[in-house]
């Protein structure tokens, strides 16, 4: 598996897992929001990994086209 595909897959798993976790914590009616900032950072890191992986894929595709 190529690095770009791996980054996109890991980013998608991180985003999905963090969004499910946020939804579960909101439904659990917890008293504090201390868990929210780390969860949003995981979502942000997942989107960054997806963007980097997609960018690497496009760079590789453009180099092979030349």
DRENVEXDO-382020 format. One record per residue (C-alpha): z, y, x; residue number from 0. Coordinates in Angstrom, 1 decimal, decimal comma. Last residue first. Example, Ala and Ser with C-alpha at 12.3 -4.5 7.8 and 13.67 -1.06 7.14 Angstrom:
! DRENVEXDO-382020
<rec><c3>7,1</c3><c2>-1,1</c2><c1>13,7</c1><nulo>1</nulo></rec>
<rec><c3>7,8</c3><c2>-4,5</c2><c1>12,3</c1><nulo>0</nulo></rec>
***
This chain:
! DRENVEXDO-382020
<rec><c3>-17,5</c3><c2>14,3</c2><c1>5,4</c1><nulo>65</nulo></rec>
<rec><c3>-16,4</c3><c2>12,2</c2><c1>2,4</c1><nulo>64</nulo></rec>
<rec><c3>-13,8</c3><c2>10,4</c2><c1>4,4</c1><nulo>63</nulo></rec>
<rec><c3>-12,0</c3><c2>13,6</c2><c1>5,2</c1><nulo>62</nulo></rec>
<rec><c3>-12,0</c3><c2>14,7</c2><c1>1,5</c1><nulo>61</nulo></rec>
<rec><c3>-10,5</c3><c2>11,4</c2><c1>0,3</c1><nulo>60</nulo></rec>
<rec><c3>-7,8</c3><c2>11,5</c2><c1>3,0</c1><nulo>59</nulo></rec>
<rec><c3>-6,9</c3><c2>15,1</c2><c1>2,0</c1><nulo>58</nulo></rec>
<rec><c3>-6,9</c3><c2>14,2</c2><c1>-1,7</c1><nulo>57</nulo></rec>
<rec><c3>-4,6</c3><c2>11,2</c2><c1>-1,1</c1><nulo>56</nulo></rec>
<rec><c3>-2,3</c3><c2>13,2</c2><c1>1,1</c1><nulo>55</nulo></rec>
<rec><c3>-2,1</c3><c2>15,9</c2><c1>-1,7</c1><nulo>54</nulo></rec>
<rec><c3>-1,3</c3><c2>13,3</c2><c1>-4,3</c1><nulo>53</nulo></rec>
<rec><c3>1,5</c3><c2>11,9</c2><c1>-2,2</c1><nulo>52</nulo></rec>
<rec><c3>2,9</c3><c2>15,4</c2><c1>-1,4</c1><nulo>51</nulo></rec>
<rec><c3>2,8</c3><c2>16,3</c2><c1>-5,1</c1><nulo>50</nulo></rec>
<rec><c3>4,4</c3><c2>13,1</c2><c1>-6,3</c1><nulo>49</nulo></rec>
<rec><c3>7,1</c3><c2>13,5</c2><c1>-3,6</c1><nulo>48</nulo></rec>
<rec><c3>7,8</c3><c2>17,1</c2><c1>-4,7</c1><nulo>47</nulo></rec>
<rec><c3>8,0</c3><c2>16,0</c2><c1>-8,3</c1><nulo>46</nulo></rec>
<rec><c3>10,6</c3><c2>13,4</c2><c1>-7,4</c1><nulo>45</nulo></rec>
<rec><c3>12,5</c3><c2>15,9</c2><c1>-5,3</c1><nulo>44</nulo></rec>
<rec><c3>12,7</c3><c2>18,2</c2><c1>-8,3</c1><nulo>43</nulo></rec>
<rec><c3>13,9</c3><c2>15,4</c2><c1>-10,6</c1><nulo>42</nulo></rec>
<rec><c3>16,5</c3><c2>14,4</c2><c1>-8,0</c1><nulo>41</nulo></rec>
<rec><c3>17,6</c3><c2>18,1</c2><c1>-7,8</c1><nulo>40</nulo></rec>
<rec><c3>17,9</c3><c2>18,2</c2><c1>-11,6</c1><nulo>39</nulo></rec>
<rec><c3>20,2</c3><c2>15,2</c2><c1>-11,5</c1><nulo>38</nulo></rec>
<rec><c3>22,3</c3><c2>16,8</c2><c1>-8,7</c1><nulo>37</nulo></rec>
<rec><c3>22,7</c3><c2>20,0</c2><c1>-10,8</c1><nulo>36</nulo></rec>
<rec><c3>23,5</c3><c2>18,2</c2><c1>-14,1</c1><nulo>35</nulo></rec>
<rec><c3>26,3</c3><c2>15,9</c2><c1>-13,0</c1><nulo>34</nulo></rec>
<rec><c3>29,0</c3><c2>18,7</c2><c1>-12,9</c1><nulo>33</nulo></rec>
<rec><c3>28,2</c3><c2>19,5</c2><c1>-16,5</c1><nulo>32</nulo></rec>
<rec><c3>31,6</c3><c2>18,8</c2><c1>-17,9</c1><nulo>31</nulo></rec>
<rec><c3>33,1</c3><c2>17,2</c2><c1>-21,0</c1><nulo>30</nulo></rec>
<rec><c3>30,7</c3><c2>14,3</c2><c1>-21,4</c1><nulo>29</nulo></rec>
<rec><c3>29,1</c3><c2>13,9</c2><c1>-24,8</c1><nulo>28</nulo></rec>
<rec><c3>27,5</c3><c2>10,5</c2><c1>-24,1</c1><nulo>27</nulo></rec>
<rec><c3>24,2</c3><c2>11,7</c2><c1>-25,5</c1><nulo>26</nulo></rec>
<rec><c3>23,9</c3><c2>14,3</c2><c1>-22,8</c1><nulo>25</nulo></rec>
<rec><c3>24,7</c3><c2>11,8</c2><c1>-20,1</c1><nulo>24</nulo></rec>
<rec><c3>22,1</c3><c2>9,3</c2><c1>-21,4</c1><nulo>23</nulo></rec>
<rec><c3>19,4</c3><c2>12,0</c2><c1>-21,5</c1><nulo>22</nulo></rec>
<rec><c3>20,2</c3><c2>13,2</c2><c1>-18,0</c1><nulo>21</nulo></rec>
<rec><c3>20,2</c3><c2>9,6</c2><c1>-16,7</c1><nulo>20</nulo></rec>
<rec><c3>16,8</c3><c2>8,9</c2><c1>-18,4</c1><nulo>19</nulo></rec>
<rec><c3>15,4</c3><c2>12,1</c2><c1>-16,8</c1><nulo>18</nulo></rec>
<rec><c3>16,8</c3><c2>11,0</c2><c1>-13,4</c1><nulo>17</nulo></rec>
<rec><c3>15,3</c3><c2>7,5</c2><c1>-13,7</c1><nulo>16</nulo></rec>
<rec><c3>11,9</c3><c2>8,8</c2><c1>-14,8</c1><nulo>15</nulo></rec>
<rec><c3>11,7</c3><c2>11,4</c2><c1>-12,0</c1><nulo>14</nulo></rec>
<rec><c3>12,9</c3><c2>9,1</c2><c1>-9,3</c1><nulo>13</nulo></rec>
<rec><c3>10,5</c3><c2>6,3</c2><c1>-10,4</c1><nulo>12</nulo></rec>
<rec><c3>7,6</c3><c2>8,8</c2><c1>-10,5</c1><nulo>11</nulo></rec>
<rec><c3>8,4</c3><c2>10,1</c2><c1>-7,1</c1><nulo>10</nulo></rec>
<rec><c3>8,6</c3><c2>6,5</c2><c1>-5,7</c1><nulo>9</nulo></rec>
<rec><c3>5,2</c3><c2>5,7</c2><c1>-7,1</c1><nulo>8</nulo></rec>
<rec><c3>3,6</c3><c2>8,9</c2><c1>-5,9</c1><nulo>7</nulo></rec>
<rec><c3>5,1</c3><c2>8,5</c2><c1>-2,4</c1><nulo>6</nulo></rec>
<rec><c3>4,0</c3><c2>4,9</c2><c1>-2,2</c1><nulo>5</nulo></rec>
<rec><c3>0,4</c3><c2>5,7</c2><c1>-3,3</c1><nulo>4</nulo></rec>
<rec><c3>0,2</c3><c2>8,4</c2><c1>-0,6</c1><nulo>3</nulo></rec>
<rec><c3>1,6</c3><c2>6,1</c2><c1>2,1</c1><nulo>2</nulo></rec>
<rec><c3>-0,9</c3><c2>3,4</c2><c1>1,4</c1><nulo>1</nulo></rec>
<rec><c3>0,0</c3><c2>0,0</c2><c1>0,0</c1><nulo>0</nulo></rec>
***
